[in-house]
Amino acid sequence: MLNTKKFAILAITLLIVAVILLSNPVSAAGLADSAQPKFHHDQNNTGQSVYNGPQNNETKWNYTTNNMIGYSSPSIDKNGTVYVGSGDGYLYAFTSAGKLKWRYKTGDAVQSSPTIDSNGNIYFGSCDNWLYVITSAGKLKWRYKTGSAVESSPTIDSNGNIYFGSCDGKVYALNSTGKIKWKYQTGNFIISSPALGSDGTIYVGSEDQYFYAISSAGKLKWRYKTGKAIYSDPVIHNGTIYTGSGDGYLYALTSAGKLKWKYKTGKEIYSLAAGKNGIIYVGNKDGKLYAINSSGKLQWTYTTGNTIRSSPTIGSNGTIYFGSYDGKLYALNSSGKLIWQYQTGSGIEGSPAITSDGTLYFGSHNSKVYAIQDVYVYATPKAGSYNKSQKITLTTNRTGIIYYTLNGTTPTTNSAQYTKAISITNSTTVKCFAVDTEGYKSQIYTQKYTIETVPPTVVSVDPTNNKVINVANKALVITFSEKIKAGSAFSNIKVTNPDGVKVNPLYKVINGKTLTLTRNGYYINGLTYTITLPTGSITDTAGNTLKTAFTSKFKIDTTKPKITSTNPANKAVNIPRNKVIKVIFNENIKASSKYWIELKTSNGTSVTIKKSINGKVLTITPTAQLKANTKYYLILHTGSVTDTSGNPLAAKTINFTTRRT
């Protein structure tokens, strides 16, 4: 009895646990889909942003922390919150307007850059030896202690596993709950931030001079020895792995660890990035940014006033942003020409980050976090096609003046100033720019508005109206006078049989000017179907609706034509030598593309013939008199003729014998 009670209690306990687990599922979180989810932007550490950064050096805001901001670089979540660490031991969270949301205190300087997962959790290391995981509300989720300072920035794979290095010389792999999966010991400090290969390989450099490739199971795949300590973070681009070393060389390695090439720079290499064009950008102790192509050839250099530890960030338009120990943030074009520079007065060590509105964030040794953003103009509604007059509202992100034109010409400060909504009744091109109170100009924005009130019309349908077709699963294609989209009655588009029964399911796909209707299965032979497009089922891109309901019919005929009689009849004898041969069918026929019909003697000699069709009758006329007392074969090959729907004739052969004289 006691054992029965114990079993019952155990069963109830397990049931409760199961309910809790099912009601609170735990799922692994990969890297966040945000503007800058981690240091170097992505798992390959390319530094490539999907957004354009500022083309002017105007301050949006700055915020002063309590100590220098060193190697920690800003990350940005999907809500636009900016995270960055400071030498004061705090991880900071700012709104996009520069307001402090919260800060989280660790036991020492935060040099590691934060990494954000798809659930919004933030991962970062501290010089107090811990890796921290903080929620987006600034609360500790869990932490993991290593044997020394964590300056390496973590990366996260698609299964939620976290990889990072520590100054204890180890590479760590933790699962999403903070449990150790494995750790790999190198010979010296690791401040390099790992890159992940497409096969899950972890690439990282160590100050023991080796560059390591470690499997996702924690086993060494290979290592490559350089001439000095490795401080820079690896970059993967088009399958090639790049690392820089204190020996001044940029190394290009295959995924098997073989050297492709190496390029000698002036001094120690501290930072790398890779452009979409395959150019590797290298920050160096000699104060130069090197641009080296994927073949190892130098393209250009740009000289700053001091060491470059900042890893470049590359805007989607190819602009390269990076900082220098000379206290300046630089913006270069893809040819290495200076666009602008921004002086902070103290060294810049971290990598900038670009968000979706084009704001560039970075930190400086002067303890400040900076936000730089261009002046820009918004137009509401957006450019596009409309079916009625519009009122266009122009707004700017800065206090200033908006200048505009409506005739397509380029606006200047002598153009009209925007003061109220612009009414347009015809197709109009609005060009505008803004000048803020400090004299900074935005770029010129072009917004094209099409005012179009003509509704779309059907210009063709395949099959044409009342056509008889022999394809039982025919895709029905309706072509319109202009590009279209689904209207409010789109779901009421139908194809019906003679009894009004709808084809179901009916698949409707719009592509440009065409609407294609397809179905599962086949239309029934012999039935006539009706396509119906109700009023309002289709609109053009401006929103004008189909004004008149459209209908079109087609009939299915998949029955092959049959021969009802021939003259002469099959196996007939004593046939005149000048006989014109007639083949009569059960329906009207036409010549196919093959039209392969032969008249041969019994020994295989071909006879030259002429062929003609009139309605149901095929006429074959020999061009010369046939031989006497000879057996002939008339061969109608498969598909030689078809009915008017295109159904092919099955092969047919008849024979006859001519007279003796």
Beta strands, then each sheet from edge to edge (+ up, - down):
strand 1: 59-64
strand 2: 75-76
strand 3: 82-85
strand 4: 90-94
strand 5: 100-105
strand 6: 115-116
strand 7: 122-125
strand 8: 130-134
strand 9: 140-145
strand 10: 155-156
strand 11: 162-165
strand 12: 170-174
strand 13: 180-185
strand 14: 195-196
strand 15: 202-205
strand 16: 210-214
strand 17: 220-225
strand 18: 235-237
strand 19: 240-244
strand 20: 249-253
strand 21: 259-264
strand 22: 269-274
strand 23: 280-284
strand 24: 288-292
strand 25: 298-303
strand 26: 313-314
strand 27: 320-323
strand 28: 328-332
strand 29: 338-343
strand 30: 353-354
strand 31: 360-363
strand 32: 368-372
strand 33: 377-380
strand 34: 384-386
strand 35: 390-396
strand 36: 400-405
strand 37: 416-417
strand 38: 422-424
strand 39: 428-436
strand 40: 445-451
strand 41: 458-462
strand 42: 467-469
strand 43: 476-480
strand 44: 484-486
strand 45: 494-496
strand 46: 506-511
strand 47: 514-519
strand 48: 528-533
strand 49: 538-540
strand 50: 550-556
strand 51: 563-567
strand 52: 572-575
strand 53: 581-585
strand 54: 589-591
strand 55: 597-601
strand 56: 606-607
strand 57: 609-614
strand 58: 617-622
strand 59: 631-636
strand 60: 641-643
strand 61: 652-658
sheet 1: 1+ 32- 31+ 30-
sheet 2: 2+ 3- 4+ 5-
sheet 3: 6+ 7- 8+ 9-
sheet 4: 10+ 11- 12+ 13-
sheet 5: 14+ 15- 16+ 17-
sheet 6: 18+ 19- 20+ 21-
sheet 7: 22+ 23- 24+ 25-
sheet 8: 26+ 27- 28+ 29-
sheet 9: 33+ 35- 38+
sheet 10: 34+ 40+ 39- 36+ 37-
sheet 11: 41+ 43- 47+ 46-
sheet 12: 42+ 50+ 48- 45+
sheet 13: 44+ 49-
sheet 14: 51+ 53- 58+ 57-
sheet 15: 52+ 61+ 59- 55+ 56-
sheet 16: 54+ 60-
end
